[in-house]
Every structure is written in structure tokens, then in C-alpha cells.
Amino acid sequence: MHANNEVGTVQPIAEIGRIAREHDVLFHSDAAQSAGKIPTNVDELWVDLLTIAGHRLYAPKGVSALYDRRGVELEPLIHDAGHEGGRRAGTESALLAVGLGAACALAQDLAPMARVRALRDRLWRDLQRHFGDRVILNGHPDRRLPNTLNVSFVGRIGAETLAGLHGVAASTGSACHAGRIELSPVLAAKGVPLEIGMGAVRFSLGRYTTADEIDAVGERLSHVLANAA
């Protein structure tokens, strides 16, 4: 995974790829989260295979793409006809393919991501100002996607925080399974304590997020957590 979908941490794919190439090991990376947000060059990443998902970069839902380095032999996903270079039989959707191509062309311009990063950092500063040491950043402080902010509110359950954020689209790293609330596997792997990880909330910004929306999130969070105190 080029970049983690929950905390946004960007992995050292190029370093791993070079090692894999030196030992003749095929190397695939999932760039669904990173494409369109940070540079994603297959040569610089030293990958043999790389996948992207259209809906992550404003393309239509239901379309994705696989890059495979010249000379890499793949077993067909669906056998029979020779569609998709012999990799997947079946008639493709020209509409979806064109939509993905157009989205990828637009996504090459990463300039808007500087504005997204600034808005993300604005929200983080706002949360720090309101909550001080009661809010904790999850993920690498610098080497992460420009649109992702995953934080834990100390003494809170993420799902309860989200329940009060009416009109805000956010998510929590925890999941409910058969009535049990569990710590996110990602946060658990990072060694985040249970009492901290259970308070995690993820905010994901987009190219069309505005400063007013960011400020509104900070205000609503302040109101929700103040009422819960």
C-alpha cells in the first residue's frame, strides 16, 4: 500500500521496490489512496505492478486500472477471450475507461493538493487550540497524504463524537462486530493504546473542500465535546 487509507502515512515503496528488484521479486503496490494526491511514478517507485481506483480521484465508480511493467507475465483473471491484453476476458465499459482517463489527466496537476494540505493543517491547528493535549495525531507527522487527518480525542469514543457532528462527513477507525467495539487494526499495529485508539476520528479533505467548511468542523467539534464534558 503506497499510502495508508486510515492515517495517511506514506510508505517507503521506492526503497522496498529497489530491494525487491535486486532479488528478482515481483512487487505490487496499491496506490488507490495516493494517486492524484502525491507523485505516483511507477519508475521512481520501482514497482512491477500498481493499481489505482477511479472513485478515489473523481472518476466514475466501478472502474480501476492496473499497471504492469513490460515483460511481467500475469495469469488472466477471467479466461476465454483475449481482451485487456489477454488479462481479463469480457467487454470493457468505454464510458468508464474514458472517465478514468480524463480523471487521471486532471489528477496529474497536484497544485491543488498544496491548498488541501494547508486546509488540513488549519484544521489540526484549530483542534490543538481548542483541545490541547486532549487531541492526539495518529499517523506520521510529516510523511502522510495531504488530505488526511486522523486524530484521537482523549476520553471519547470516536463513534459518539461522530454522532454529534451533524452535516459533517467523517469516519472512525473503530468498527462494530457482533456488538463489540474494536480498536482499528491499523492503530493497533502502530501500538496505539486502546483508550486512545477508540477515540479516533478520520477527516478526509478533497480538492473542493473550502476554508469555511474546515472552520465549521472545528466549531462543531468544540460544541460537541464541550457538551459531553
C-alpha positions in Angstrom: 0.0 0.0 0.0 1.6 3.2 -1.2 -0.3 5.3 1.4 -2.4 4.1 4.3 -6.1 4.7 3.9 -6.8 5.3 7.5 -4.0 7.5 8.9 -2.5 8.7 5.6 1.1 7.5 6.2 3.1 7.2 3.0 5.2 4.0 2.9 8.8 3.8 1.6 7.7 2.0 -1.5 10.7 3.0 -3.6 13.1 1.6 -1.0 11.1 -1.7 -0.9 10.9 -1.8 -4.6 14.6 -1.5 -5.2 15.3 -4.3 -2.8 12.6 -6.5 -4.5 14.1 -5.8 -7.9 17.6 -6.7 -6.8 16.3 -10.1 -5.7 14.1 -10.7 -8.7 10.9 -10.5 -6.6 7.8 -9.1 -8.3 6.5 -6.2 -6.4 2.9 -4.7 -6.4 1.7 -1.6 -4.7 -1.9 -0.4 -4.1 -1.9 3.3 -5.0 -5.7 3.8 -4.6 -5.2 6.4 -1.9 -2.1 8.1 -3.2 -2.9 8.6 -6.9 -3.9 12.2 -7.5 -2.7 13.4 -4.1 1.1 12.8 -4.2 3.6 11.9 -7.1 3.0 8.3 -8.2 5.6 7.5 -10.8 6.0 3.7 -11.4 9.6 4.1 -12.4 10.5 6.1 -9.3 8.6 3.7 -7.1 10.4 0.6 -8.6 7.1 -1.3 -8.8 6.3 -4.1 -11.3 2.6 -3.8 -10.7 0.5 -0.9 -9.4 -3.3 -0.4 -9.1 -5.5 2.7 -8.8 -9.2 3.1 -8.1 -11.2 5.6 -10.1 -13.6 6.7 -7.4 -10.6 7.9 -5.3 -9.7 10.6 -7.8 -13.1 11.8 -9.0 -13.6 9.2 -11.8 -16.8 7.2 -12.1 -17.3 4.4 -9.6 -16.7 0.9 -10.9 -13.5 1.4 -12.8 -9.9 0.9 -11.9 -6.6 0.4 -13.6 -3.6 -2.0 -13.3 -0.1 -1.0 -14.4 2.2 -4.0 -15.2 5.8 -3.5 -16.2 6.7 -4.7 -19.6 7.7 -8.3 -19.5 5.7 -9.2 -16.4 3.6 -12.3 -17.0 0.2 -12.5 -15.4 -2.4 -15.2 -15.1 -5.7 -14.0 -16.6 -8.3 -13.0 -14.1 -11.0 -14.4 -16.4 -10.1 -16.9 -19.1 -11.6 -17.2 -22.7 -11.2 -14.2 -25.0 -8.1 -12.1 -25.3 -9.5 -8.8 -24.0 -7.4 -6.4 -22.0 -4.1 -7.8 -23.4 -5.2 -11.3 -22.5 -5.6 -10.5 -18.9 -9.3 -10.3 -18.5 -12.0 -11.7 -20.8 -15.1 -9.6 -21.3 -16.2 -6.4 -22.9 -15.0 -3.3 -21.1 -17.0 -0.2 -20.5 -15.7 2.5 -22.8 -17.6 5.1 -20.8 -15.9 4.2 -17.5 -12.5 3.9 -19.2 -12.8 7.4 -20.8 -13.9 8.8 -17.4 -10.9 7.3 -15.6 -8.6 8.6 -18.3 -10.0 12.1 -18.0 -9.7 12.0 -14.3 -6.1 10.8 -14.4 -5.2 13.6 -16.8 -6.6 16.2 -14.4 -5.0 14.5 -11.4 -1.6 15.0 -12.8 -1.8 18.6 -11.7 -1.0 18.3 -8.0 -1.0 22.0 -7.4 -4.4 21.9 -5.7 -3.0 19.5 -3.1 -0.9 22.3 -1.6 -4.2 24.1 -0.8 -5.7 20.9 0.6 -2.6 20.3 2.8 -2.9 23.9 4.1 -6.6 23.3 5.0 -5.8 20.0 6.7 -3.1 21.7 8.8 -5.5 24.6 9.5 -8.0 22.1 11.0 -5.2 20.4 13.0 -4.1 23.7 14.5 -7.7 24.6 15.3 -8.2 21.3 17.1 -4.9 21.8 19.0 -6.1 25.3 20.0 -9.4 24.1 21.2 -8.4 20.8 22.9 -4.7 21.0 23.6 -3.3 17.7 24.9 -6.8 16.1 24.7 -6.3 15.6 21.0 -3.6 13.3 19.6 -2.4 13.0 16.0 -2.4 9.4 14.6 0.0 8.8 11.8 3.3 10.2 10.7 3.5 13.9 11.4 5.0 14.8 8.0 5.2 11.8 5.7 1.4 11.4 5.1 -1.2 12.3 2.5 -2.0 16.0 2.2 -5.8 15.3 2.6 -5.8 13.0 5.7 -6.1 13.9 9.3 -6.7 11.1 11.8 -6.9 12.2 15.4 -7.9 10.7 18.7 -10.0 12.7 21.3 -8.8 11.5 24.7 -11.6 10.1 26.9 -14.0 9.8 24.0 -15.4 7.1 21.7 -15.0 8.0 18.1 -18.4 6.8 17.1 -20.0 9.0 19.8 -18.1 12.0 18.6 -19.2 11.4 15.0 -22.9 11.1 16.1 -22.9 14.7 17.2 -21.2 16.1 14.1 -24.4 16.6 12.1 -23.6 17.6 8.5 -20.0 16.5 8.7 -18.9 13.5 6.6 -16.1 11.8 8.6 -15.3 8.3 9.8 -14.0 6.4 12.7 -11.2 3.8 12.7 -13.1 1.5 15.0 -15.7 -1.0 13.8 -18.5 -2.9 15.4 -18.6 -6.6 15.1 -21.4 -8.5 16.8 -21.9 -5.7 19.3 -18.2 -5.4 20.2 -16.4 -2.2 19.6 -12.8 -3.0 18.5 -9.7 -1.0 18.1 -8.7 -0.3 14.5 -6.1 -2.9 13.3 -4.1 -0.1 11.8 -3.9 1.8 15.1 -3.3 -1.5 17.0 -0.3 -2.2 14.7 1.1 1.2 15.5 0.9 0.4 19.2 -1.7 3.0 20.0 -3.2 2.2 23.4 -6.8 1.1 23.4 -8.1 4.1 25.4 -6.6 6.4 22.8 -7.3 4.5 19.7 -11.0 4.1 20.5 -11.4 7.9 20.3 -10.1 8.1 16.7 -11.8 10.1 14.0 -10.6 10.5 10.4 -11.2 13.6 8.4 -10.6 13.4 4.7 -10.4 16.6 2.6 -10.9 16.9 -1.1 -10.0 19.3 -3.9 -13.3 21.1 -3.4 -13.1 21.4 0.4 -13.4 25.1 1.5 -11.9 27.1 4.4 -15.4 27.8 5.6 -16.1 24.1 5.8 -12.9 23.5 7.8 -13.8 26.2 10.2 -17.3 24.8 10.6 -15.9 21.4 11.5 -13.7 22.9 14.3 -16.6 24.8 15.7 -18.9 21.8 15.7 -16.3 19.6 17.3 -15.8 22.2 20.0 -19.5 22.3 20.7 -20.0 18.5 20.7 -17.1 17.9 23.0 -17.9 20.8 25.3 -21.4 19.4 25.8 -20.0 16.0 26.6 -17.7 17.3 29.2 
